[in-house]
Amino acid sequence: MSMPKMVEVVIESIRAAFMGQQRLVLLRQVDDERFLAIVIDPYIAEQIAFGLQDLEIERPMSHDLLNQTIEQLRGKILRVEVVELKNQIYYGNIVIETPSGETLNIDSRSSDALALAVRSKVPILVAQKIMDEAGIEPQEENFEEDLEDLDSEPPSEEHLSIFQDFIENLDIDPDELDTTSEEDEQ
């Protein structure tokens, strides 16, 4: 099986989603002005933010623990990857080199892989196919300034226009969405 073509990305920012408690992690392609927005839960968003800011946590969080475990076993995280997009779910992969030189691919949620990447300071790769399918290309020269404005003021229709194509291409059937939580059912 051949490895899919991959592109390197960096975490541009973490943003609050417009609805609900979810967050968006915005990945920017290193060699192109394309972005990929992945919905993540608030806990993982916090963990990624801690890693990006190199904040010391008194006790290890799950991602710190995994990173320390790999290091203690004399393994090395080489990179993390976003390898597949199925049914609007991004699939991650953690690539580890063992002390014997063997390369292991560990299936992961993409958000967990990103949280681990910022702690271990390794490259983040996304399959080219995913960037072609779900990547966002800015339409305006001041795209990054507009993204910064989204944090400080309510988004205007002009600001949101950069995401219009992305949103219109989402294949979501509203009848299939379950908006009740387990607590609501009790």
Backbone as JSON, one array per atom type, in Angstrom:
{
  "sequence": "MSMPKMVEVVIESIRAAFMGQQRLVLLRQVDDERFLAIVIDPYIAEQIAFGLQDLEIERPMSHDLLNQTIEQLRGKILRVEVVELKNQIYYGNIVIETPSGETLNIDSRSSDALALAVRSKVPILVAQKIMDEAGIEPQEENFEEDLEDLDSEPPSEEHLSIFQDFIENLDIDPDELDTTSEEDEQ",
  "N": [[0.85, -1.18, 0.0], [0.64, 2.15, -0.9], [1.85, 5.2, 0.51], [-0.21, 8.0, 1.12], [0.03, 11.21, -0.52], [1.31, 13.83, 1.4], [0.88, 16.98, 3.12], [2.51, 19.57, 4.9], [1.33, 21.19, 7.82], [0.61, 23.89, 10.1], [-0.53, 24.81, 13.36], [-2.69, 27.34, 13.25], [-4.59, 28.76, 14.78], [-6.92, 28.54, 17.54], [-10.34, 28.52, 17.76], [-13.52, 29.64, 18.97], [-16.42, 27.89, 18.13], [-19.23, 28.94, 16.19], [-21.66, 28.07, 17.1], [-22.8, 26.32, 19.96], [-20.66, 24.42, 22.23], [-18.36, 23.62, 21.05], [-15.04, 23.8, 19.6], [-12.91, 25.21, 17.08], [-10.05, 24.1, 15.47], [-7.71, 25.68, 13.62], [-5.86, 24.89, 10.92], [-2.99, 25.75, 9.07], [-1.69, 25.43, 5.87], [1.72, 24.92, 5.23], [3.21, 25.52, 2.86], [1.43, 26.87, 1.26], [-1.45, 28.98, 0.93], [-3.66, 27.76, 2.24], [-6.25, 26.59, 4.4], [-7.37, 24.42, 7.02], [-10.14, 23.57, 8.82], [-10.92, 22.03, 11.81], [-13.28, 20.57, 13.85], [-13.23, 20.43, 17.32], [-13.39, 19.22, 20.75], [-13.94, 21.23, 23.74], [-12.15, 20.52, 25.85], [-9.93, 19.26, 24.58], [-9.17, 21.4, 23.0], [-8.26, 23.15, 24.96], [-6.08, 21.66, 25.89], [-4.42, 21.63, 23.62], [-3.94, 24.37, 23.4], [-2.54, 24.81, 25.82], [-0.22, 23.33, 25.24], [0.76, 24.74, 23.0], [1.45, 27.12, 24.2], [3.42, 26.34, 25.87], [2.85, 25.84, 28.57], [3.36, 24.91, 31.9], [2.01, 22.21, 33.57], [0.82, 21.18, 36.72], [0.38, 18.42, 37.29], [0.7, 15.61, 35.08], [-1.23, 15.74, 32.12], [-3.41, 13.74, 30.01], [-2.24, 13.72, 27.39], [0.34, 14.6, 27.92], [1.15, 12.5, 29.52], [1.1, 10.33, 27.71], [3.09, 11.18, 25.91], [5.33, 11.26, 27.66], [5.44, 8.55, 28.35], [6.08, 7.29, 25.92], [8.62, 8.42, 25.53], [9.95, 7.4, 27.83], [10.0, 4.73, 27.19], [11.9, 4.78, 25.34], [11.15, 5.43, 22.8], [10.31, 7.42, 19.9], [8.41, 10.1, 18.85], [7.72, 10.74, 15.59], [6.1, 12.21, 13.84], [2.78, 13.58, 13.46], [-0.3, 12.78, 11.87], [-3.06, 13.71, 9.8], [-5.08, 11.64, 8.32], [-7.37, 10.75, 7.03], [-10.7, 11.53, 5.94], [-13.84, 10.85, 6.72], [-17.29, 10.75, 6.52], [-17.45, 13.31, 7.64], [-15.67, 13.17, 9.73], [-12.47, 13.45, 10.99], [-9.59, 11.49, 10.76], [-6.83, 10.51, 12.66], [-3.27, 9.84, 12.94], [-0.51, 8.65, 14.68], [2.87, 8.67, 14.34], [5.43, 6.67, 15.31], [8.78, 5.96, 16.21], [10.43, 3.08, 17.18], [12.87, 1.91, 19.66], [14.29, -0.06, 18.29], [14.22, 0.8, 15.72], [11.97, 0.34, 14.26], [9.01, 1.49, 12.64], [6.01, 2.64, 13.89], [2.51, 2.98, 13.36], [0.02, 4.59, 14.92], [-3.35, 4.53, 15.41], [-5.51, 7.29, 15.86], [-7.59, 9.86, 17.31], [-7.92, 12.82, 15.43], [-7.73, 15.22, 16.84], [-6.51, 14.47, 19.28], [-4.05, 13.64, 18.29], [-3.07, 16.11, 17.38], [-2.86, 17.51, 19.81], [-0.86, 16.0, 21.01], [1.2, 16.45, 19.2], [1.88, 19.18, 19.6], [2.99, 19.05, 22.12], [5.16, 17.34, 21.8], [6.51, 18.59, 19.87], [6.6, 18.04, 17.04], [6.34, 17.57, 13.44], [3.22, 18.28, 11.77], [1.19, 16.63, 9.59], [-1.03, 16.58, 6.8], [-3.17, 14.69, 4.76], [-2.94, 15.19, 1.3], [-5.22, 14.82, -0.24], [-7.27, 15.36, 1.58], [-6.87, 18.08, 2.1], [-7.41, 19.04, -0.45], [-10.08, 18.4, -0.65], [-11.4, 19.48, 1.64], [-10.13, 21.8, 2.34], [-9.75, 25.31, 2.98], [-9.59, 28.12, 1.03], [-8.42, 31.35, 1.23], [-10.21, 34.18, 0.15], [-9.66, 36.81, 0.18], [-7.14, 39.39, 0.39], [-6.5, 40.25, 2.96], [-7.02, 38.15, 4.73], [-5.94, 36.89, 7.1], [-5.97, 39.04, 8.92], [-8.69, 39.44, 9.04], [-9.44, 37.05, 10.29], [-8.34, 37.49, 12.82], [-9.95, 39.6, 13.63], [-12.33, 38.26, 14.04], [-12.11, 37.22, 16.58], [-12.41, 39.41, 18.24], [-14.73, 40.86, 17.78], [-18.24, 40.6, 16.98], [-18.87, 38.4, 14.23], [-19.11, 39.7, 10.95], [-21.16, 39.64, 7.99], [-19.44, 39.94, 5.85], [-16.97, 39.06, 6.94], [-17.57, 36.38, 7.35], [-17.84, 35.42, 4.82], [-15.6, 34.17, 3.78], [-15.78, 31.59, 4.68], [-17.99, 30.62, 3.5], [-18.1, 28.95, 1.13], [-16.96, 26.64, 2.2], [-18.85, 25.93, 4.19], [-21.16, 25.62, 2.66], [-20.5, 23.36, 1.24], [-20.57, 21.33, 3.05], [-21.87, 18.2, 3.86], [-24.44, 17.68, 5.42], [-27.16, 16.17, 6.9], [-29.86, 17.56, 8.34], [-31.91, 16.14, 9.59], [-30.69, 13.91, 10.56], [-29.17, 14.69, 12.67], [-28.56, 14.45, 16.11], [-29.59, 16.22, 18.67], [-29.93, 15.96, 21.35], [-28.72, 15.34, 24.62], [-27.31, 12.81, 26.8], [-28.02, 13.54, 29.38], [-30.34, 15.06, 28.92], [-32.1, 13.08, 28.2], [-32.62, 11.73, 30.51]],
  "CA": [[0.0, 0.0, 0.0], [1.45, 3.36, -0.98], [1.48, 6.26, 1.44], [-0.79, 9.13, 0.4], [0.81, 12.44, -0.51], [1.0, 14.61, 2.6], [1.34, 18.36, 3.17], [2.74, 20.0, 6.28], [0.51, 22.29, 8.32], [0.87, 24.37, 11.46], [-1.75, 25.27, 14.02], [-2.82, 28.79, 13.12], [-5.32, 29.28, 15.94], [-8.07, 27.78, 18.05], [-11.44, 29.48, 17.82], [-14.82, 29.17, 19.42], [-17.38, 27.68, 17.05], [-20.32, 29.9, 16.28], [-22.78, 27.48, 17.83], [-22.44, 25.25, 20.87], [-19.45, 24.5, 23.04], [-17.24, 23.11, 20.27], [-14.0, 24.71, 19.17], [-12.3, 24.91, 15.78], [-8.62, 24.29, 15.35], [-7.47, 26.12, 12.25], [-4.54, 24.48, 10.46], [-2.57, 26.46, 7.87], [-0.7, 24.71, 5.07], [2.99, 25.63, 5.29], [3.69, 25.99, 1.55], [0.3, 27.37, 0.49], [-2.36, 29.75, 1.78], [-4.9, 27.02, 2.48], [-6.53, 26.31, 5.79], [-8.27, 23.31, 7.31], [-10.81, 23.77, 10.12], [-11.37, 20.77, 12.4], [-14.06, 20.76, 15.07], [-12.71, 19.67, 18.46], [-14.1, 19.54, 21.98], [-13.25, 22.27, 24.52], [-11.04, 19.95, 26.64], [-8.77, 19.09, 23.7], [-8.74, 22.75, 22.62], [-7.46, 23.64, 26.08], [-4.81, 20.92, 25.92], [-3.61, 22.13, 22.51], [-3.52, 25.73, 23.77], [-1.47, 24.67, 26.83], [0.98, 22.89, 24.55], [1.26, 25.83, 22.15], [2.0, 28.17, 25.06], [4.42, 25.7, 26.73], [2.46, 26.0, 29.97], [3.66, 23.79, 32.79], [0.86, 21.75, 34.35], [1.35, 20.54, 37.94], [0.34, 16.97, 37.1], [0.59, 15.36, 33.64], [-2.52, 15.47, 31.49], [-3.34, 12.52, 29.2], [-1.3, 13.85, 26.28], [1.66, 14.64, 28.53], [1.42, 11.14, 29.97], [1.44, 9.52, 26.54], [4.39, 11.64, 25.43], [6.34, 10.79, 28.61], [5.52, 7.09, 28.26], [6.84, 6.98, 24.7], [10.01, 8.79, 25.8], [10.51, 6.47, 28.81], [10.21, 3.46, 26.49], [12.94, 5.12, 24.37], [10.58, 5.64, 21.48], [10.36, 8.81, 19.45], [7.32, 10.5, 17.96], [8.3, 11.36, 14.4], [5.14, 13.16, 13.28], [1.38, 13.18, 13.54], [-0.92, 12.94, 10.55], [-4.5, 13.63, 9.58], [-4.95, 10.74, 7.17], [-8.61, 10.41, 6.34], [-11.92, 12.25, 6.26], [-15.01, 10.02, 6.39], [-18.51, 11.18, 7.2], [-17.11, 14.55, 8.34], [-14.81, 12.85, 10.88], [-11.07, 13.4, 10.62], [-8.88, 10.39, 11.4], [-5.44, 10.83, 12.89], [-2.26, 8.8, 13.0], [0.7, 9.05, 15.38], [3.96, 7.87, 13.8], [6.42, 6.5, 16.37], [9.92, 5.1, 15.92], [10.83, 2.31, 18.36], [14.33, 1.86, 19.82], [14.89, -0.96, 17.29], [14.14, 1.43, 14.4], [10.68, 0.04, 13.63], [8.06, 2.6, 12.62], [4.64, 2.24, 14.25], [1.42, 3.91, 13.07], [-0.98, 4.43, 15.96], [-4.62, 5.17, 15.09], [-5.8, 8.32, 16.85], [-8.44, 10.97, 16.92], [-7.05, 13.88, 14.92], [-7.51, 16.23, 17.88], [-5.51, 13.94, 20.21], [-2.77, 13.69, 17.59], [-2.63, 17.5, 17.38], [-2.44, 17.83, 21.18], [0.42, 15.33, 21.22], [2.2, 17.11, 18.34], [2.37, 20.43, 20.2], [3.83, 18.7, 23.27], [6.41, 16.69, 21.37], [7.11, 19.51, 18.88], [6.86, 17.3, 15.81], [5.54, 18.06, 12.31], [1.82, 17.87, 11.57], [0.94, 16.44, 8.17], [-2.41, 16.31, 6.4], [-3.23, 14.09, 3.43], [-3.24, 16.15, 0.22], [-6.61, 14.6, -0.63], [-8.13, 16.05, 2.55], [-6.74, 19.52, 1.85], [-8.11, 19.33, -1.7], [-11.52, 18.21, -0.44], [-11.99, 20.27, 2.73], [-9.34, 22.99, 2.62], [-10.36, 26.63, 2.76], [-8.67, 29.07, 0.42], [-8.9, 32.7, 1.48], [-10.59, 34.93, -1.05], [-9.25, 38.2, 0.34], [-5.74, 39.58, 0.75], [-6.37, 40.46, 4.4], [-7.67, 37.0, 5.36], [-5.46, 36.68, 8.47], [-6.48, 40.14, 9.73], [-10.11, 39.16, 9.24], [-9.54, 36.0, 11.3], [-8.08, 38.1, 14.11], [-11.14, 40.39, 13.96], [-13.39, 37.37, 14.51], [-11.96, 37.02, 18.02], [-12.66, 40.61, 19.02], [-16.04, 41.45, 17.53], [-19.13, 39.64, 16.33], [-18.55, 38.3, 12.82], [-20.01, 40.32, 9.99], [-21.38, 38.81, 6.81], [-18.22, 40.02, 5.05], [-15.99, 38.17, 7.55], [-17.99, 34.99, 7.21], [-17.87, 35.02, 3.42], [-14.47, 33.29, 3.49], [-16.16, 30.24, 5.05], [-19.25, 30.29, 2.84], [-17.93, 27.76, 0.29], [-16.73, 25.5, 3.08], [-20.11, 25.56, 4.84], [-22.1, 25.15, 1.65], [-20.09, 22.04, 0.77], [-20.77, 20.32, 4.09], [-22.97, 17.3, 3.53], [-25.08, 17.36, 6.69], [-28.61, 16.02, 6.85], [-30.34, 18.03, 9.64], [-32.77, 15.14, 10.21], [-29.87, 12.88, 11.19], [-28.47, 15.25, 13.83], [-29.18, 14.2, 17.4], [-29.21, 17.37, 19.48], [-30.19, 15.68, 22.76], [-27.61, 14.71, 25.33], [-27.77, 11.76, 27.71], [-28.67, 14.19, 30.51], [-31.67, 15.46, 28.49], [-32.95, 11.91, 28.1], [-32.92, 11.19, 31.85]],
  "C": [[0.89, 1.24, 0.0], [0.92, 4.41, -0.01], [0.9, 7.43, 0.65], [0.14, 10.34, 0.49], [0.34, 13.3, 0.66], [1.53, 16.04, 2.44], [1.52, 18.74, 4.63], [1.85, 21.2, 6.6], [1.03, 22.71, 9.69], [-0.46, 24.81, 12.05], [-1.75, 26.79, 13.98], [-3.49, 29.39, 14.35], [-6.37, 28.27, 16.37], [-9.16, 28.8, 18.27], [-12.7, 28.83, 18.36], [-15.71, 29.0, 18.2], [-18.55, 28.63, 17.26], [-21.51, 29.37, 17.07], [-22.24, 26.39, 18.76], [-21.12, 25.48, 21.57], [-18.2, 24.07, 22.27], [-16.24, 24.22, 19.94], [-13.54, 24.29, 17.78], [-10.8, 25.09, 15.92], [-8.38, 24.58, 13.87], [-6.02, 25.79, 11.9], [-4.22, 25.22, 9.17], [-1.49, 25.65, 7.16], [0.56, 25.55, 4.99], [3.38, 26.24, 3.94], [2.58, 26.56, 0.67], [-0.58, 28.17, 1.45], [-3.71, 29.04, 1.89], [-5.01, 26.68, 3.95], [-7.44, 25.1, 5.89], [-8.82, 23.55, 8.7], [-11.33, 22.42, 10.6], [-12.09, 21.09, 13.7], [-13.5, 19.85, 16.16], [-13.49, 20.05, 19.71], [-13.29, 20.53, 22.82], [-12.06, 21.74, 25.33], [-9.78, 19.83, 25.78], [-8.25, 20.46, 23.25], [-7.86, 23.34, 23.71], [-6.1, 22.96, 26.13], [-3.87, 21.38, 24.8], [-3.08, 23.53, 22.85], [-2.41, 25.69, 24.82], [-0.16, 24.28, 26.17], [1.59, 23.98, 23.69], [1.95, 26.91, 22.98], [3.09, 27.63, 26.0], [4.12, 25.91, 28.21], [2.79, 24.73, 30.75], [2.41, 23.47, 33.6], [1.42, 20.98, 35.55], [1.42, 19.02, 37.8], [0.13, 16.7, 35.61], [-0.86, 15.1, 33.21], [-2.33, 14.26, 30.57], [-2.3, 12.59, 28.09], [0.14, 13.94, 26.77], [2.08, 13.23, 28.94], [1.83, 10.25, 28.8], [2.82, 9.91, 26.0], [5.51, 11.14, 26.34], [6.52, 9.27, 28.54], [6.34, 6.67, 27.05], [8.32, 7.28, 24.92], [10.67, 7.8, 26.76], [10.79, 5.1, 28.19], [11.25, 3.62, 25.37], [12.43, 5.17, 22.92], [10.66, 7.12, 21.14], [9.16, 9.06, 18.54], [7.95, 11.23, 16.8], [7.41, 12.46, 13.84], [3.74, 12.69, 13.64], [0.75, 13.52, 12.2], [-2.44, 12.97, 10.68], [-4.62, 12.89, 8.26], [-6.23, 10.48, 6.4], [-9.75, 11.3, 6.83], [-13.08, 11.39, 5.77], [-16.2, 10.5, 7.2], [-18.25, 12.37, 8.12], [-16.34, 14.31, 9.64], [-13.39, 12.72, 10.35], [-10.39, 12.3, 11.44], [-7.4, 10.73, 11.49], [-4.55, 9.6, 12.96], [-1.04, 9.39, 13.71], [1.8, 8.12, 14.91], [5.1, 7.87, 14.82], [7.55, 5.6, 15.87], [10.32, 4.41, 17.23], [12.35, 2.32, 18.5], [15.01, 0.94, 18.8], [14.82, -0.39, 15.88], [12.85, 1.13, 13.66], [9.78, 1.27, 13.7], [6.66, 2.05, 12.88], [3.68, 3.35, 13.87], [0.31, 3.62, 14.06], [-2.23, 5.23, 15.58], [-5.0, 6.13, 16.22], [-6.91, 9.24, 16.36], [-7.52, 12.08, 16.44], [-6.76, 14.91, 16.0], [-6.48, 15.75, 18.91], [-4.12, 13.97, 19.57], [-2.22, 15.12, 17.59], [-2.14, 17.92, 18.76], [-1.09, 17.2, 21.49], [1.53, 16.01, 20.41], [2.75, 18.38, 18.99], [3.23, 20.15, 21.42], [5.18, 18.14, 22.85], [7.14, 17.5, 20.3], [7.55, 18.78, 17.61], [5.99, 17.86, 14.69], [4.13, 17.48, 12.31], [1.61, 17.79, 10.07], [-0.52, 16.12, 7.93], [-2.36, 15.71, 5.0], [-3.65, 15.15, 2.42], [-4.71, 16.05, -0.19], [-7.59, 15.35, 0.3], [-8.06, 17.56, 2.32], [-7.47, 19.91, 0.56], [-9.62, 19.3, -1.5], [-12.11, 19.21, 0.55], [-11.22, 21.55, 3.05], [-10.08, 24.26, 2.26], [-9.29, 27.53, 2.16], [-9.21, 30.47, 0.62], [-9.16, 33.43, 0.16], [-10.08, 36.37, -1.01], [-7.79, 38.28, 0.74], [-5.55, 39.69, 2.25], [-7.06, 39.37, 5.2], [-7.24, 36.84, 6.82], [-5.93, 37.8, 9.4], [-7.96, 39.92, 10.03], [-10.3, 38.07, 10.29], [-9.31, 36.58, 12.68], [-9.29, 38.92, 14.56], [-12.26, 39.51, 14.48], [-13.31, 37.15, 16.01], [-12.43, 38.22, 18.83], [-14.04, 41.23, 18.81], [-16.94, 40.41, 16.88], [-18.85, 39.6, 14.83], [-19.59, 38.98, 11.94], [-20.19, 39.36, 8.82], [-20.14, 38.8, 5.92], [-17.13, 39.1, 5.61], [-16.32, 36.71, 7.29], [-17.95, 34.51, 5.77], [-16.72, 34.08, 3.07], [-14.79, 31.83, 3.82], [-17.39, 29.75, 4.3], [-19.13, 29.03, 1.97], [-17.76, 26.52, 1.14], [-18.06, 25.01, 3.68], [-21.1, 25.01, 3.83], [-21.76, 23.75, 1.15], [-20.2, 20.95, 1.84], [-22.0, 19.49, 3.73], [-23.62, 16.81, 4.82], [-26.59, 17.28, 6.47], [-29.15, 16.42, 8.22], [-31.23, 17.0, 10.35], [-31.98, 14.06, 10.92], [-29.12, 13.4, 12.41], [-29.26, 14.96, 15.1], [-28.7, 15.31, 18.33], [-29.51, 17.15, 20.96], [-28.97, 15.02, 23.37], [-28.19, 13.62, 26.23], [-28.49, 12.36, 28.91], [-30.1, 14.6, 30.16], [-32.62, 14.28, 28.48], [-33.36, 11.36, 29.45], [-34.0, 11.93, 32.55]]
}
